[in-house]
């Protein structure tokens, strides 16, 4: 398979290229051919270089704040030269509120300053190789796990005050937890009561008190998603899936991956009520 060719460019008057050089080297480390056009390139120069070098992807980096003008202009020039099929990704100092605008203008994806070079490399490979496993969005929020000291005491709030229906209560011995399921729309609240002092839920309550413990995301193939996260260096609590409540296969990401939020990946087994 031929190497993926990537053009890295700094459009506009941006006078700093250290970040772009780091990205270029990281992509080379992933086996890609990288053409770096240098500083202060116009959209026309970038588009012409991409066409002349026959690149597979263009990566734009901007620190100047002119991304809303320059990124769409590069895409416009590419289309004028019948090269609109070259995907464009962007990065740098880009406010989150500007991302929807750039995506609407044709940028394939924006990588913010907190994104890893691993994630960028994996995404580029997915763009070029249709057989590569893609980072599909989770299907929905499967449930929100709420740590409680005693299910019986808190249950009236959910069933009487909120009017939710209790679906059932289950004990998960492997996690030393008792779980109550309450359906809300397409998701659930799961009340988590520790069974003993060694339970991770008890440790959570001892440290933070009762409250939201985790958010579970419904996914189709938890194992393949874990493999993808491991390849990207995403910190995980569980590198292999395990059996969870409600006939599911689960794995937890490390809170460090999401700025302190504990996410669970949850795959419902065939024949279970998702």
C-alpha positions in Angstrom: 0.0 0.0 0.0 1.4 3.4 -1.0 2.2 5.9 1.7 -0.4 8.5 2.6 0.8 11.9 1.4 -0.1 14.8 3.7 0.4 18.5 3.1 0.8 20.6 6.3 0.4 24.3 5.8 0.2 27.5 7.9 -2.2 29.9 6.1 -2.1 33.6 6.6 0.4 35.7 8.7 1.0 33.1 11.4 4.7 33.4 12.3 5.1 30.3 14.5 5.6 26.9 13.0 6.8 24.7 16.0 3.4 23.0 16.4 3.2 22.3 12.7 6.6 20.8 12.7 5.7 18.6 15.7 2.6 17.4 13.8 4.6 16.8 10.6 7.1 14.6 12.5 4.4 12.7 14.3 2.7 11.8 11.0 6.1 10.7 9.5 6.5 8.5 12.5 3.2 6.9 11.4 4.7 6.1 8.0 3.2 9.0 6.1 4.9 11.3 3.6 4.6 14.9 4.8 5.1 18.0 2.7 5.4 21.2 4.8 4.9 24.4 2.9 6.3 26.7 5.6 4.9 29.9 7.1 2.7 32.6 5.7 1.1 30.7 2.8 -1.9 32.1 0.9 -4.9 29.8 0.3 -3.9 29.8 -3.4 -0.4 28.7 -2.7 -1.6 25.9 -0.4 -4.1 24.6 -3.0 -1.6 24.7 -5.8 1.0 22.9 -3.7 -1.5 20.2 -2.7 -2.4 19.6 -6.4 1.2 19.7 -7.6 2.3 17.3 -4.9 -0.7 15.0 -5.5 -1.4 14.8 -1.7 -4.2 12.7 -0.1 -4.9 15.1 2.7 -4.3 18.8 3.6 -3.7 19.7 7.2 -4.1 23.4 8.1 -2.8 24.9 11.3 -3.7 28.4 12.5 -2.8 30.4 15.6 -3.6 33.8 14.3 -7.4 33.7 14.7 -8.1 34.0 10.9 -9.2 30.4 10.5 -12.8 31.3 9.7 -11.6 33.2 6.7 -8.6 31.2 5.6 -9.7 27.6 6.0 -12.9 28.0 3.8 -10.9 30.0 1.3 -8.5 27.0 0.8 -11.5 24.7 0.2 -13.0 27.3 -2.2 -9.7 27.4 -4.3 -9.5 23.6 -4.3 -13.0 23.4 -5.8 -12.2 26.0 -8.4 -9.3 23.8 -9.5 -11.4 20.6 -9.6 -9.6 19.3 -6.5 -12.4 19.6 -4.0 -12.1 15.8 -3.3 -8.9 16.4 -1.3 -10.0 16.3 2.4 -9.0 19.2 4.6 -8.5 18.9 8.4 -7.7 21.8 10.6 -6.1 22.5 14.0 -4.4 25.1 16.1 -6.0 27.7 18.4 -9.6 27.4 17.4 -12.5 28.2 19.7 -15.1 25.5 20.1 -17.8 27.8 19.0 -16.1 28.2 15.6 -16.0 24.5 14.8 -19.6 24.0 13.5 -19.0 26.9 11.1 -15.8 25.4 9.7 -17.4 21.9 9.4 -20.3 23.5 7.5 -17.8 25.2 5.1 -16.3 21.8 4.2 -13.5 21.2 6.7 -13.6 17.5 7.4 -12.5 17.7 11.1 -11.0 20.2 13.5 -8.5 19.0 16.1 -8.3 21.4 19.0 -5.2 22.2 21.1 -6.0 19.3 23.4 -6.1 16.7 20.7 -3.3 14.2 20.4 -1.2 13.6 17.3 -2.2 9.9 17.7 -5.8 10.8 17.1 -4.9 12.9 14.1 -2.9 10.1 12.5 -5.7 7.6 13.1 -8.3 9.9 11.6 -6.2 10.5 8.5 -5.7 6.8 8.0 -9.5 6.3 8.3 -10.1 9.0 5.7 -7.9 7.3 3.2 -8.6 3.7 4.0 -12.3 2.9 3.8 -11.6 -0.5 5.5 -10.1 1.0 8.6 -12.2 0.9 11.7 -13.9 4.3 12.1 -14.6 6.2 15.3 -18.4 6.0 15.0 -20.4 8.0 17.5 -22.0 6.1 20.3 -25.6 5.2 19.7 -27.0 7.0 22.7 -26.5 7.5 26.4 -27.2 4.0 27.8 -27.6 5.1 31.4 -26.4 7.5 34.1 -25.0 5.7 37.1 -25.8 7.3 40.4 -24.0 6.2 43.6 -26.3 5.9 46.6 -25.9 4.5 50.1 -29.2 2.8 50.2 -31.5 2.2 47.2 -34.6 1.7 49.3 -34.2 5.2 50.9 -33.7 7.1 47.6 -36.1 5.1 45.4 -39.3 7.1 46.3 -37.8 10.3 44.8 -37.4 8.6 41.4 -40.7 6.6 41.4 -43.0 9.0 43.3 -41.5 12.5 42.8 -40.2 12.0 39.2 -42.8 9.4 38.3 -40.3 6.9 36.8 -41.0 3.2 36.6 -38.7 0.8 38.4 -37.8 -1.9 35.9 -35.9 -4.2 38.3 -33.1 -4.6 40.8 -30.1 -6.7 40.1 -27.0 -7.7 42.1 -23.6 -7.7 40.3 -21.4 -9.7 42.6 -18.2 -9.1 40.5 -18.6 -5.3 41.1 -20.0 -5.7 44.7 -22.9 -3.5 43.8 -26.7 -3.7 43.8 -28.3 -1.9 40.8 -31.8 -0.5 40.4 -32.9 0.3 36.8 -35.3 3.2 36.1 -36.3 3.9 32.5 -36.3 7.4 31.2 -36.9 7.8 27.5 -34.3 5.7 25.6 -32.0 5.8 28.5 -31.9 4.8 32.2 -31.0 5.9 35.6 -29.1 3.2 37.4 -28.9 3.5 41.2 -25.7 1.9 42.5 -25.6 0.7 46.1 -22.4 -0.8 47.4 -22.6 -4.3 48.9 -19.4 -4.0 51.0 -16.6 -1.7 51.9 -14.4 -3.0 49.1 -16.9 -1.9 46.4 -15.7 0.9 44.1 -19.0 2.6 44.7 -18.4 2.6 48.5 -15.0 4.1 47.9 -16.6 6.8 45.6 -19.2 7.7 48.3 -16.5 7.8 51.0 -14.5 10.3 48.9 -17.2 12.4 47.1 -20.5 11.5 48.7 -23.6 10.3 46.9 -24.2 11.5 43.3 -23.5 10.9 39.7 -20.8 8.2 39.4 -20.5 7.7 35.6 -22.1 8.1 32.2 -22.6 5.0 30.1 -22.5 5.2 26.3 -24.2 2.5 24.2 -21.9 1.2 21.5 -22.1 -1.6 19.0 -18.7 -3.3 19.4 -17.0 -2.5 22.7 -13.9 -4.7 22.0 -13.1 -3.0 18.7 -13.6 0.4 20.3 -11.2 -0.5 23.1 -8.6 -1.6 20.5 -9.0 1.7 18.8 -8.6 3.7 22.1 -5.5 1.6 23.0 -3.9 2.4 19.6 -4.5 6.1 20.3 -3.0 5.9 23.8 -6.4 6.8 25.5 -6.2 5.9 29.2 -8.5 3.1 30.2 -9.5 1.4 33.4 -10.5 -1.7 31.5 -8.5 -2.8 28.5 -10.8 -5.8 28.0 -14.6 -5.8 28.2 -16.3 -7.7 31.1 -19.8 -8.7 32.0 -22.0 -5.9 33.4 -25.5 -5.4 34.6 -28.6 -6.0 32.4 -26.9 -8.6 30.3 -24.3 -6.2 28.9 -20.5 -6.1 28.1 -18.8 -3.1 29.6 -15.5 -1.3 30.0 -14.6 1.9 31.7 -12.4 4.6 30.3 -10.1 6.4 32.8 -11.4 9.8 34.0 -8.1 11.3 32.8 -9.4 10.8 29.3 -12.3 13.1 29.8 -11.1 15.7 32.3 -12.5 13.9 35.3 -15.6 12.4 33.8 -15.9 8.6 34.2 -17.3 7.1 31.0 -18.5 3.5 30.6 -18.8 1.8 27.2 -21.8 -0.5 27.2 -22.7 -3.1 24.6 -26.0 -4.8 25.0 -26.0 -8.5 24.3 -28.3 -10.0 21.7 -31.8 -10.6 23.1 -31.5 -8.1 25.9 -33.6 -5.0 26.3 -31.4 -2.1 25.4 
